[in-house]
Amino acid sequence: MSGRPRSFPPPRGVVLDTDGVLLDSAAVHAAAWKSAFDVCLAELARDGEGWVPFDADAEYRRFVDGRSRHDGAEAFLTARGIRLPPGEPGDPPGCGTVWAVAARKEAAFREALAAEPVTAFEDAAPALAALRSRRVPCAAVSASRHARALISAAGLDKVLAAVVDGEAAARLGLAGKPDPALFLHAAGLLGIRPGDAAVVEDALAGVRAARRGGFGLVVGLDRSPDRHAAGLLYGAGADLVAPDLSTLVRTVWGERG
């Protein structure tokens, strides 16, 4: 693990993204987005020809990962030069409005969850427990409204001090990433100033949000086998890029004898 030199003590608290950091769910989200976008791209293309499928790696990271469903759909469609009316949050799945596209993704994601439950990464619970033993409280954040239930189903709620998910964001009017509102609220729940806390993110929008929020340490997590996202995470503002949470805990907080 490498990164920019650090000259401050280990953070007193940690705010972690959920999908791709704690839960092995980012690929499920990406596949659901691809299902939704590809249908709409084909439908919106003239005569159904000449359209380019959604890239579930590069375009997912750049436009969708870490954002709310509406914001992710809007960002990708805008990047492809497609302007749809916003519609309403209750729009049924379809391709006529941004909310309809978002609803199509939600339907695909729910179908995937019904077929196979999401699990936590093997290092998640041990790393959170290690931080807890060091009296470093942790909070999980997510733009997804499913996050709290999935975190609980994976048993991680027992080693987390707080969870801020999409339901909480909607209820409290918290802006989505790359706005730092989710992270700042989570740090507040931990009772820790942003400058004394770390954020751990796998999404570019999340890294940018943490940097804008003034967090003392911004960690990019790149779980890809070839670490191909590391450069992008550094470019977005990460101080360090780690391959997993266990490595991060050992490097920043030290071994425990």
Salt bridges, closest charged atoms under 4 A:
ASP17 OD1 - LYS177 NZ 3.06
ASP19 OD2 - HIS29 NE2 3.36
ASP38 OD2 - LYS34 NZ 2.82
ASP57 OD1 - ARG61 NE 3.27
ASP57 OD2 - HIS228 NE2 3.16
GLU59 OE1 - ARG80 NH2 3.10
ASP71 OD1 - HIS70 ND1 3.31
GLU106 OE1 - ARG69 NH1 3.17
GLU106 OE2 - ARG110 NE 2.74
GLU106 OE2 - HIS146 NE2 2.80
ASP123 OD1 - ARG223 NH1 3.08
GLU167 OE1 - ARG145 NH1 3.30
ASP196 OD2 - ARG12 NH1 3.73
ASP196 OD2 - ARG193 NH2 3.15
GLU201 OE2 - LYS177 NZ 2.52
ASP226 OD1 - HIS228 ND1 2.68
ASP239 OD1 - ARG4 NH1 3.77
ASP239 OD1 - ARG211 NH2 2.86
GLU255 OE2 - ARG250 NE 3.86
